[in-house]
Amino acid sequence: MGAVGVVILHGFLASAWAQPAEWNRLQLTPRWGHTLVYDSGRGVPVLFGGQISVYDRLTWEWNGSEWESRTGVQPSSRYHHAMAYDSQRGVSVIFGGWRGIANFGDTWEWNGSSWSQRVVSGPSARRRHAMAYDAARGVTVLFGGHAAETNGETWEWDGSTWTQRAVDGPTARVLHAMTYDANREVVVLFGGLRDGITNAETWEWNGTAWAQRAVTGPLPRYAHAMSFDSARGLTVLNGGRASSGAPFGDTWEWNGTAWTNRSSSGPAPRAYHAMTYDAARGVTILLGGLLADANDETWEWNGSSWTRRMFPVPSARYNYAMTYDTARREGVCFGGFVGGTNDGSTWVWNGASWLRRNVAGPSPRRSHAMAFDSARAVGVLFGGLAASYNDETWEWNGANWSRRFVSGPTPRTAHRMAFDSNRNVTVLFGGGNDQSNLGDTWEWNGTEWALRANSGPTPRWGHAMAYDAARRVIVLFGGWAGTYDGETWEWDGAMWTQRAASGPSARHSHAMDYDSDRRRVLLHGGSTSTSLSAETWEWDGYTWSQLAVSGPAARQSHSMIYDAWRRESVIFGGLWFGAVPDTWGLTLPPLPCTADVNCDGSLDAFDIVATEAAINGNFADFCLPSADLNGDGAENGFDIETEELRVNGAPC
């Protein structure tokens, strides 16, 4: 049994190491131009794409209480595409869309676990079209959109081939809406836009011909949303825009004969939103859309009233501070610059959602710093720009803020802090004020601040710091020191040492954390001399390595924490052509195991000697980041025994 377990473990490690890592969006953000369908085979609504601050390429699914992102290969980022659920084959089908410079003409299918591109000929590349799945005939129906020009074609997809139907029907249009009436076995189309003119036509497709239904109903509109309530046998329509651009907020229902205005209360007027009917829960779900700005609200219609599902998210912000509370296993975010003013709110991230803590605390501020004191189980906050440059020290115990009335560092902003868990002190370096950049090093032991050094890195602000627990040093990179800086420094509690290492380009306002599972310092983003960066790097104590990971848009003035409980680095917000409100996570594969702990190319007694020396505090001949070889959280005699077994042939 033990041998089998070892084989499985090594197979897992090799497989995990081979998988490409990527940043994944953890929290649904405001969007418009997205699509939403109901996967009846699995009983889940599926969301794809949309326009955020950039075009989104993520797939999301609704579990009845929250939106969860799905990872893996995805169609390219886009919006104004169309999607329908093929219930016969159990796949969600996407066609087309817009990427800012050109239309898409590709066909993709999602089976609930992975996307696959169907390489087939079919409709010309287009955007702002509509699709619905005809369950009686087993085909996805597509109509209209903007290709080279506004289009009035009807196409059908049977799962292997696109076929154009040579039929008369609605005039060419864009931004209309379609859904399938399963009771009457017809596709229903309403409204749309052509040459700046909206219409209020209702059309139905029976698989052979289009028929216009001569009825009164909703006012002319475009960019509205529709879905079919199969329990009540009604098509539900909401919102959209008039030709003037004014949004609608009304809700209508179509029974196959007449339209009925059901509600004007509920979601605020909007357009470019999406709807689908959740048959398992018996409600129509509405998501997002464009009001004055993009929106992330989720609403549910039960046939008589709308109910908003609440998911609080911090407003888009930058120059806030965030740290990871190891005692309560949550990230803590405070303050920042929000909508042109300082913010004073406290938020916590529990790994799945944000929760606001409505408590009194520090005055609104930005460009402050935070670190978590794991010995005393409190978050420590210092300084920032409030009404003026600030020198307050505050502590967060998971429920309340308490100000510590102590003397210490001078008022400053854009400094950085990290907690040294070996010596149980919070270390602060640098920053700036209205006079100059600062280059002093301070330590907070929970009672008092002590000035430890005035020598070391040149005075700077906008650098980043993280504590490398395996090597017991604070790592500092970059910042603004009169110019963009690209130096790497380490603080061991007594002195700063510059590490002569190539690595990330010079930058400031980047983010760093320490991945305690991989024993690496991780760096993301920042402002360089030429542009904002989206790069992800890691530092192993000797060299910087850029990671080939896709993820968040380039940004600066954000923060990053490592959630050790969930083994995930988490980024929130920052500045990218304006503040952004997104939350991203990155889980990297485990590092391969080696018994050659002194890195001399051979497995021998010197590795055992190096392990013993490292356990006793001498890492001179030990090139691994930690002597805790058996992973029990302590460096002791069991690690020497573990290394001896490895040298003698036992697997890692």
C-alpha positions in Angstrom: 0.0 0.0 0.0 2.8 2.4 0.9 4.5 1.8 -2.5 1.3 2.5 -4.3 0.8 5.7 -2.3 4.3 6.9 -3.3 3.7 6.2 -7.0 0.5 8.1 -6.9 2.1 11.0 -5.1 4.9 11.3 -7.6 2.5 11.0 -10.5 0.5 13.8 -9.0 3.5 16.1 -8.5 4.8 15.5 -12.0 1.3 16.2 -13.4 0.8 19.3 -11.3 4.2 20.6 -12.3 3.4 20.1 -15.9 0.2 22.1 -15.8 0.4 25.7 -16.9 -0.6 28.1 -14.1 -2.7 31.1 -14.6 -4.3 33.9 -12.6 -8.0 33.3 -12.2 -10.6 36.0 -11.5 -12.1 35.2 -8.1 -15.0 37.7 -7.9 -17.4 38.6 -10.6 -17.0 42.2 -11.7 -19.3 44.8 -13.4 -19.8 44.0 -17.1 -22.0 44.4 -20.1 -22.3 42.8 -23.5 -22.0 39.3 -21.9 -24.1 36.2 -22.4 -26.0 34.0 -19.9 -27.6 30.6 -20.6 -29.0 27.8 -18.4 -27.3 24.4 -18.6 -30.3 22.2 -17.9 -28.2 19.0 -17.9 -26.2 20.2 -14.8 -28.8 22.6 -13.4 -26.5 25.7 -13.5 -26.6 29.1 -15.3 -23.4 29.7 -17.3 -22.0 33.2 -18.0 -19.3 34.1 -20.5 -17.4 37.2 -21.4 -18.5 40.8 -21.5 -16.9 44.2 -21.4 -15.3 45.1 -18.0 -12.3 47.4 -17.9 -11.0 45.0 -20.5 -12.9 42.3 -22.4 -13.4 39.2 -20.2 -12.6 35.7 -21.3 -13.7 33.8 -18.1 -16.5 31.4 -17.7 -18.7 31.7 -14.6 -21.4 29.5 -13.1 -24.1 30.3 -10.6 -24.6 27.9 -7.7 -27.7 29.6 -6.3 -25.7 31.8 -3.9 -22.6 33.0 -5.7 -20.8 33.2 -9.0 -17.8 30.8 -9.4 -15.2 31.1 -12.1 -14.1 28.1 -14.2 -10.5 27.7 -15.2 -8.8 26.1 -18.2 -8.6 27.0 -21.9 -11.2 29.7 -22.8 -12.3 31.4 -25.9 -10.6 34.7 -26.6 -11.8 37.7 -24.6 -14.9 39.2 -26.2 -18.3 40.9 -25.8 -21.3 41.3 -28.1 -21.1 37.5 -28.9 -24.1 35.1 -28.7 -24.6 31.9 -26.7 -27.2 29.2 -26.5 -27.5 25.9 -24.6 -27.9 22.8 -26.7 -29.8 20.5 -24.3 -29.6 17.5 -26.7 -25.8 17.4 -26.7 -25.3 19.0 -23.2 -23.1 21.9 -24.4 -23.3 25.7 -24.3 -22.5 27.1 -27.8 -20.8 30.5 -28.5 -20.5 32.2 -31.8 -18.8 35.4 -32.8 -18.4 38.6 -30.8 -16.1 41.7 -30.8 -12.6 42.2 -29.5 -12.3 45.9 -30.0 -10.6 45.8 -33.4 -12.4 43.0 -35.3 -15.3 40.6 -35.2 -14.9 37.0 -34.3 -16.3 34.2 -36.5 -15.4 31.2 -34.3 -17.7 28.5 -32.8 -17.0 27.2 -29.3 -18.7 24.7 -27.0 -18.6 24.3 -23.2 -19.4 20.9 -21.8 -19.3 21.9 -18.1 -15.6 21.1 -17.7 -13.8 22.3 -20.8 -14.2 24.5 -23.9 -13.5 23.1 -27.3 -13.3 25.1 -30.6 -15.3 23.7 -33.5 -13.2 24.4 -36.6 -16.0 24.7 -39.2 -17.2 27.2 -41.8 -20.3 29.1 -41.2 -21.6 32.6 -40.7 -19.3 35.4 -41.4 -17.6 37.0 -38.4 -20.0 39.3 -36.6 -21.2 40.9 -33.4 -24.4 42.0 -31.8 -26.4 39.0 -33.2 -28.7 36.7 -31.2 -29.0 32.9 -30.8 -31.5 30.5 -29.3 -31.7 26.7 -29.1 -34.6 25.0 -30.9 -35.0 21.9 -28.7 -37.7 20.3 -30.9 -35.5 20.3 -34.0 -32.1 20.0 -32.2 -30.5 23.1 -33.7 -29.1 26.4 -32.5 -30.7 29.3 -34.4 -28.7 32.5 -35.2 -30.1 35.7 -36.6 -28.7 39.0 -37.7 -25.8 41.0 -36.3 -23.1 43.2 -37.7 -20.6 41.6 -40.1 -19.3 43.8 -42.9 -22.7 45.6 -42.5 -25.9 45.0 -40.6 -27.2 41.6 -41.4 -30.5 39.8 -41.8 -29.3 36.2 -42.2 -30.8 33.1 -40.5 -28.4 30.3 -39.7 -28.7 26.9 -37.9 -26.0 24.9 -36.1 -26.7 21.1 -35.6 -23.5 20.4 -33.7 -21.4 19.6 -36.7 -22.4 22.0 -39.5 -23.7 25.5 -39.9 -26.5 25.9 -42.5 -27.8 29.1 -43.8 -31.6 29.1 -44.2 -32.7 31.0 -47.4 -35.8 32.5 -45.9 -37.6 35.8 -45.7 -38.0 37.3 -42.3 -37.1 40.2 -40.1 -35.1 43.0 -41.6 -31.4 43.2 -41.0 -30.8 44.4 -37.4 -28.4 44.2 -34.4 -28.9 44.1 -30.6 -32.2 42.3 -30.8 -33.1 39.5 -28.4 -34.2 35.9 -29.0 -35.3 33.0 -26.8 -37.0 29.6 -27.4 -40.7 29.1 -26.4 -40.6 25.3 -25.5 -44.4 25.1 -25.1 -45.1 26.3 -28.6 -41.8 25.1 -30.2 -40.9 28.5 -31.7 -38.0 30.9 -31.4 -39.2 34.4 -30.4 -37.4 37.5 -31.5 -38.1 41.1 -30.3 -36.9 44.5 -31.2 -33.4 45.6 -32.4 -31.6 48.4 -34.1 -30.7 49.4 -37.6 -29.2 52.7 -38.8 -30.1 54.3 -35.5 -33.7 53.3 -35.7 -35.2 50.9 -33.1 -38.3 48.7 -33.7 -40.9 46.9 -31.6 -41.5 44.0 -33.9 -42.3 40.5 -32.5 -41.3 37.6 -34.8 -41.4 33.8 -34.4 -39.4 31.1 -36.2 -40.9 27.6 -36.4 -38.0 26.0 -38.2 -39.4 26.6 -41.7 -40.5 30.3 -41.8 -40.5 33.5 -39.9 -43.9 35.0 -39.0 -44.4 38.5 -37.7 -46.9 38.7 -34.9 -49.1 41.8 -35.3 -49.3 42.9 -31.7 -48.7 45.9 -29.4 -46.3 45.6 -26.6 -43.0 47.0 -25.4 -41.9 50.3 -26.9 -39.2 50.1 -29.6 -35.8 49.2 -28.1 -32.5 47.5 -28.5 -29.9 45.9 -26.2 -32.7 44.4 -24.0 -32.7 40.8 -22.5 -35.1 37.9 -22.9 -35.6 34.4 -21.6 -38.3 31.8 -21.4 -39.9 30.8 -18.1 -40.7 27.2 -18.8 -42.7 26.7 -15.6 -45.2 29.4 -16.5 -44.9 29.1 -20.3 -44.0 32.8 -20.8 -41.2 34.8 -22.5 -39.8 37.4 -20.1 -38.3 40.7 -21.4 -36.5 43.4 -19.5 -34.8 46.7 -20.1 -33.0 47.9 -23.2 -32.6 51.3 -24.8 -34.7 53.7 -26.9 -33.4 55.2 -30.1 -32.5 58.3 -28.0 -30.2 56.1 -25.9 -32.5 56.4 -22.8 -32.6 53.1 -20.9 -35.7 51.2 -20.0 -36.4 49.4 -16.7 -39.7 47.7 -17.5 -40.5 44.0 -17.4 -42.8 42.4 -20.0 -44.2 38.9 -20.6 -45.3 37.3 -23.9 -47.7 34.3 -23.8 -47.7 33.7 -27.6 -50.7 36.0 -28.2 -50.2 39.2 -26.2 -47.5 41.2 -24.3 -48.3 42.2 -20.7 -46.4 44.9 -18.8 -45.6 43.2 -15.5 -43.4 45.5 -13.4 -41.6 48.8 -13.5 -40.0 48.2 -10.1 -36.9 46.1 -9.7 -33.6 46.5 -11.5 -32.7 50.1 -12.4 -33.1 50.9 -16.1 -30.2 49.3 -18.1 -29.1 47.8 -21.4 -26.6 45.2 -22.6 -27.5 42.9 -19.7 -28.2 39.2 -19.9 -31.0 36.9 -18.6 -31.7 33.2 -18.4 -34.3 31.0 -16.6 -33.1 28.8 -13.8 -35.5 25.8 -14.0 -34.1 24.2 -10.9 -34.9 27.2 -8.7 -37.9 28.5 -10.7 -36.6 32.0 -11.3 -35.4 34.2 -14.1 -31.8 35.5 -13.4 -30.7 38.9 -14.6 -27.0 39.9 -14.5 -25.1 43.1 -15.0 -25.6 45.5 -17.9 -24.8 49.2 -18.6 -26.4 51.9 -16.6 -24.3 55.1 -16.2 -21.5 52.6 -15.7 -21.1 48.8 -16.0 -23.0 46.9 -13.4 -22.5 43.6 -11.5 -25.9 43.2 -9.9 -27.7 39.8 -9.9 -31.5 39.9 -9.8 -34.1 37.2 -9.7 -37.7 37.3 -11.1 -40.2 34.8 -9.7 -43.1 35.8 -11.9 -44.4 38.5 -9.6 -41.5 40.4 -8.2 -37.8 41.1 -8.5 -35.3 40.3 -5.7 -31.7 41.5 -5.7 -29.1 39.0 -4.6 -26.5 40.9 -2.7 -22.8 40.4 -3.1 -20.8 43.3 -1.6 -17.6 44.1 -3.3 -15.1 46.9 -2.4 -15.4 49.8 -4.8 -12.6 50.1 -7.4 -9.6 51.5 -5.6 -5.9 51.9 -5.5 -3.2 52.9 -2.9 -5.1 50.9 -0.3 -3.4 48.4 2.1 -4.1 44.7 2.5 -2.6 41.9 4.6 -3.4 38.2 5.3 -4.8 37.4 8.8 -3.3 33.9 9.4 -5.3 33.5 12.7 -8.7 34.0 11.0 -7.7 32.8 7.5 -8.8 35.9 5.7 -7.4 38.9 3.9 -7.9 42.3 5.4 -8.2 45.5 3.2 -8.4 49.0 4.5 -8.8 52.4 2.8 -7.4 53.6 -0.5 -8.3 56.1 -3.1 -11.8 55.6 -4.3 -13.6 57.9 -6.9 -11.2 60.8 -6.2 -11.4 60.7 -2.4 -9.8 58.8 0.5 -11.7 55.8 1.8 -12.0 54.6 5.4 -13.8 51.2 4.9 -12.6 47.8 6.2 -13.2 44.7 4.1 -12.2 41.0 4.6 -11.7 38.4 1.9 -12.7 34.9 3.0 -11.5 33.1 -0.1 -14.8 33.2 -1.9 -16.4 36.7 -1.2 -15.8 40.1 0.2 -17.5 41.1 3.5 -17.6 44.7 4.8 -16.8 45.2 8.5 -18.9 48.3 9.6 -16.6 49.4 12.4 -15.0 52.6 13.5 -11.3 52.9 12.9 -8.6 54.9 11.2 -9.6 58.0 9.3 -10.0 57.7 5.6 -6.6 57.5 4.0 -4.4 56.2 1.1 -0.8 55.1 0.6 -0.6 53.6 4.1 0.9 50.2 4.9 -0.2 47.1 6.8 1.3 43.8 8.0 0.0 41.0 10.1 1.6 40.2 13.4 1.0 36.5 13.7 2.5 36.3 17.2 -0.2 38.6 18.6 -2.8 37.9 15.9 -3.3 41.5 14.9 -3.0 43.5 11.8 -0.7 46.5 12.1 -1.4 49.7 10.1 0.9 52.8 10.0 0.8 56.2 8.3 -0.6 57.2 5.0 -2.1 60.4 3.6 -5.3 61.3 5.4 -6.1 65.0 5.8 -2.3 65.3 5.9 0.7 63.1 6.2 0.0 60.7 9.0 2.0 58.9 11.7 -0.7 56.9 13.5 -0.3 53.3 14.5 -3.5 51.1 14.5 -4.1 47.4 15.1 -6.9 45.2 13.9 -7.9 42.2 16.0 -10.4 40.7 13.5 -13.4 42.6 14.9 -12.2 46.1 15.9 -9.6 48.7 15.3 -7.5 50.1 18.2 -5.2 53.1 18.0 -1.8 52.7 19.7 -0.7 56.1 21.1 3.0 55.7 20.6 5.9 57.7 19.1 7.7 56.2 16.2 8.4 56.9 12.5 7.7 60.3 11.1 4.5 60.9 9.1 4.8 59.3 5.6 3.2 57.7 2.7 4.0 54.9 0.2 6.2 53.1 2.7 6.1 49.3 3.1 5.9 46.9 6.0 6.4 43.1 6.6 6.2 41.0 9.7 9.4 39.0 10.7 7.9 35.9 12.4 11.3 34.7 13.6 11.9 37.8 15.7 8.2 38.7 16.1 8.5 42.3 14.9 6.9 44.3 12.1 9.5 46.0 9.9 8.9 49.3 8.2 11.1 50.9 5.5 11.1 54.1 3.6 8.3 56.1 2.1 8.0 59.8 1.4 6.5 63.1 2.6 6.2 66.5 1.2 9.9 67.2 1.9 11.8 64.1 0.6 12.0 60.4 0.2 12.8 58.4 3.3 15.3 55.6 3.9 14.9 54.7 7.6 14.2 51.2 9.0 11.9 50.8 12.0 10.6 47.8 13.9 7.4 47.5 16.0 7.3 44.8 18.7 3.7 45.4 19.8 4.7 48.0 22.4 7.1 50.4 20.9 8.7 51.5 17.6 12.5 51.3 17.4 14.7 52.9 14.8 17.0 50.1 13.6 19.0 51.5 10.7 19.5 54.6 8.6 21.7 52.8 6.1 20.7 50.3 3.5 18.6 50.9 0.4 18.6 54.5 -0.8 15.6 56.6 0.3 12.5 55.5 -1.8 8.8 55.1 -1.9 6.6 52.7 -3.8 8.8 49.7 -3.2 7.5 46.3 -2.1 8.5 44.0 0.8 7.7 40.5 1.9 9.1 38.2 4.6 10.8 35.0 3.5 10.1 32.7 6.4 12.3 29.9 5.1 15.4 32.1 4.9 14.4 34.5 7.7 14.9 37.7 5.8 12.7 40.6 4.7 13.0 40.9 0.9 12.7 44.4 -0.7 12.5 45.2 -4.4 12.3 48.4 -6.5 10.6 51.6 -5.7 11.1 55.3 -6.7 14.4 56.6 -5.5 14.5 59.7 -7.7 14.3 57.3 -10.6 12.8 53.9 -11.3 14.7 51.4 -9.1 15.4 47.7 -9.8 17.5 46.7 -6.7 16.9 43.6 -4.6 17.7 44.0 -0.8 17.4 41.7 2.2 17.1 42.6 5.9 18.1 40.0 8.4 17.3 42.0 11.5 20.7 43.5 11.9 21.7 44.8 8.5 20.6 45.3 4.9 22.4 43.4 2.1 22.0 44.2 -1.5 21.7 41.1 -3.6 23.5 41.4 -7.0 20.7 39.8 -9.1 19.2 40.5 -12.4 15.4 40.3 -12.5 12.4 42.4 -13.0 12.9 45.8 -14.7 13.1 48.8 -12.5 9.6 49.8 -11.2 7.5 51.2 -8.4 4.0 50.6 -7.0 4.2 46.9 -7.6 3.0 44.2 -5.2 4.7 41.3 -3.4 3.9 38.4 -1.1 5.5 35.2 0.2 4.3 31.8 -1.0 5.0 29.7 2.0 4.2 26.5 0.2 6.7 27.0 -2.6 9.0 29.1 -0.3 9.3 31.9 -2.9 8.6 35.6 -2.9 6.1 36.5 -5.6 6.0 39.9 -7.4 3.3 41.3 -9.7 2.8 44.4 -11.8 4.0 47.9 -11.1 4.9 51.0 -13.1 8.1 50.9 -15.2 9.7 53.7 -17.2 7.8 52.7 -20.3 4.5 51.3 -19.2 2.5 49.5 -16.6 3.5 45.9 -16.1 1.4 42.7 -15.9 4.4 40.5 -15.2 4.6 37.9 -12.4 8.0 37.1 -11.0 9.3 34.9 -8.2 12.5 35.1 -6.0 14.0 32.0 -4.5 16.7 33.7 -2.5 19.2 33.5 -5.3 17.6 34.4 -8.6 14.5 36.1 -10.0 12.5 34.0 -12.5 9.6 35.4 -14.6 6.6 33.1 -14.6 4.8 32.4 -17.8 1.3 33.0 -16.4 -1.6 34.8 -17.9 -3.8 36.9 -15.7 -4.8 40.4 -14.6 -4.4 43.4 -16.8 -1.3 45.5 -16.2 -1.6 47.6 -13.1 0.1 49.5 -10.2 -0.8 50.6 -6.7 -2.4 47.3 -5.8 -1.7 44.8 -3.0 -1.1 41.0 -3.0 -1.4 38.5 -0.1 -0.7 34.8 0.2 -3.7 32.8 1.5 -1.8 30.0 3.1 -4.9 28.1 4.1 -6.1 27.9 0.5 -2.6 28.0 -1.0 -3.4 30.9 -3.2 -1.9 34.4 -4.0 -4.6 37.0 -4.2 -4.6 40.4 -5.9 -7.2 43.0 -5.6 -7.8 46.3 -7.4 -5.2 48.8 -8.4 -4.8 51.4 -11.1 -5.1 50.6 -14.8 -6.5 53.5 -16.9 -8.5 54.2 -13.8 -9.1 52.2 -10.7 -10.2 48.6 -11.1 -12.4 46.4 -8.7 -11.3 42.9 -9.6 -10.0 40.1 -7.4 -7.6 37.5 -8.8 -6.0 34.3 -7.5 -3.0 32.3 -8.5 -2.1 28.8 -7.2 1.2 27.5 -8.4 2.2 23.9 -8.5 4.5 22.4 -5.8 8.2 22.5 -6.4 10.0 19.2 -7.3 11.7 17.5 -4.4 15.4 16.9 -4.1 17.7 15.2 -1.6 20.8 17.2 -2.9 20.3 19.9 -0.3 23.8 21.3 -0.7 23.5 21.4 -4.5 26.9 19.8 -5.3 25.4 17.4 -7.8 25.5 14.3 -5.8 23.5 12.6 -3.0 25.9 11.7 -0.2 26.7 12.2 3.5 27.5 15.9 2.9 23.7 16.4 2.3 23.0 14.9 5.8 25.7 17.1 7.3 24.3 20.2 5.5 20.8 19.4 6.9 22.1 19.1 10.4 23.9 22.4 10.1 20.8 24.1 8.7 18.7 22.9 11.6 21.2 24.4 13.9 21.0 27.7 12.1 23.8 27.5 9.6 22.5 27.6 6.0 25.9 28.3 4.4 26.0 24.9 2.6 22.2 24.5 2.3 20.7 25.7 -1.0 17.1 24.8 -0.3 14.9 27.5 1.2 14.0 25.5 4.4 15.4 22.6 6.5 11.9 21.4 7.2 12.2 18.4 4.9 9.3 16.3 6.2 7.0 19.3 6.2 5.8 19.1 9.8 6.3 22.8 10.4 9.5 22.4 12.5 13.2 22.0 11.7 14.4 19.2 14.0 16.0 15.7 14.2 13.3 14.2 12.1 14.5 16.3 9.2 18.0 14.8 9.5 16.4 11.3 9.6 14.3 12.2 6.5 17.4 13.4 4.6 19.3 10.3 5.6 16.5 8.1 4.2 16.5 10.2 0.9 20.2 9.8 0.5 19.9 6.1 1.0 17.3 5.9 -1.8 13.9 6.5 -0.1 11.6 8.7 -2.3 10.7 12.3 -1.4 
